[in-house]
Amino acid sequence: MDTFELIEKNDHEQVVFCSNKLVGLQAIIAIHDTSLGPALGGTRMWTYKTSEEALKDVLRLSRGMTYKASVAGLNLGGGKAVIIGDPNKDKTEDLFRFFGRFVEGLAGRYITAEDVGTDVEDMEFVRMETKYVTGISRALGGSGDPSPVTAYGVYVGMKACAKEIFGSDSLEGKKVAVQGAGNVARYLCDHLAKEKADILVCDIYENKVKAIVDATGATPIDPDKIYEADTDIFAPCALGGIVNDDTIPKFKFKIIAGGANNQLLDENKHADVLLKKGILYAPDYAINAGGLINVSNEFEGYNQERALKQAETIYQRIQQIITISNERNITTQEASSRLAEDRIRAIGQVKQIYAGSSTFTGRLGETATRR
Ligand code: NAD
């Protein structure tokens, strides 16, 4: 497909090709939509085989960020950047500083952060050239590890699902199978244990499982057995693509509510299969938005208490998604898209009407709590 056709297919606002032969920089910044605010999204460094592959990835990822920010009720748009290169070999200070200058050139229309293949250290170099960077360390006044806030959002989103399916949002006595014993899972299990849920947990590393078992009294389960676990709730907190043709027939769960990204192998098809099977799926980008809420808090001076309070609104978002899904008989995945698009349209229109007025600009780092 022609480059312009690719860019126009999902109405991207702006795509910036960044190149510097001297430092070997080849990067693409994609701004999908800024109706709600500046486009925020991480910088991924990856060994893309062609520039077309990199372009397709950055266009897909930046569009995803628009939906995530909108559903989270944030005053942010969607953007993303990719650097073509091997994160294990090609990282230099020069590379990230030159990249930082391109970000600076966008004058705040795009705000970056770490992502797959980049880390806080790389972002420190980017920050030497631009202030439009988030997700920096707590020591430098940033928001640091987003996992506690992500996990809290997953926890309250899970409660909203429980309310729909069991008539009460209490998780006491509910059986929850947690896949992955990493950062998000660890904090999630703490919340679940406090509420006296019955936790099963797995990981490919035994020591990680042991840490959670010791802290919460959870029961370990073999990673291969997790899909057929006889539990009420499945909380994927490890990998993407785990809801697919092979795993769905094994599911006995009534709810899927977890922190992992891209849980459905095929978004539309598998959301539909889950709906038909009567399994309530909390769309991943809606329930795991706590991480984005956490970094967006840096704009007003980071405060974890405020970030957690904002992540609590995920409960209402999931409820809204469920209501739309029930009323229109569509999947929760589709309902979530509708919710995101409706908000973008409505706020975009208000901004157009009040163009030039400073009286209607939502503040960054604020989440909409009412609709
Ligand atoms: P993490 O790397 O700390 O934890 C992931 C865990 O999954 C690791 O312990 C890993 O060993 C385990 N794992 C890998 N393959 C597995 C398998 N086949 N079976 C069982 N366990 C397996 O990552 P994290 O920060 O906890 O993030 C978990 C997921 O949530 C990821 O998909 C991430 O993209 C997503 N997410 C995280 C955040 C955040 O704030 N950290 C925010 C949004 C989304």
Boltz pocket constraint, residues with backbone or C-beta under 6 A from the ligand:
constraints:
  - pocket:
      binder: B
      contacts: [[A, 145], [A, 146], [A, 147], [A, 148], [A, 150], [A, 151], [A, 179], [A, 180], [A, 181], [A, 182], [A, 183], [A, 184], [A, 185], [A, 202], [A, 203], [A, 204], [A, 205], [A, 208], [A, 223], [A, 236], [A, 237], [A, 238], [A, 239], [A, 240], [A, 259], [A, 260], [A, 261], [A, 288], [A, 289], [A, 291], [A, 292]]
      max_distance: 6.0
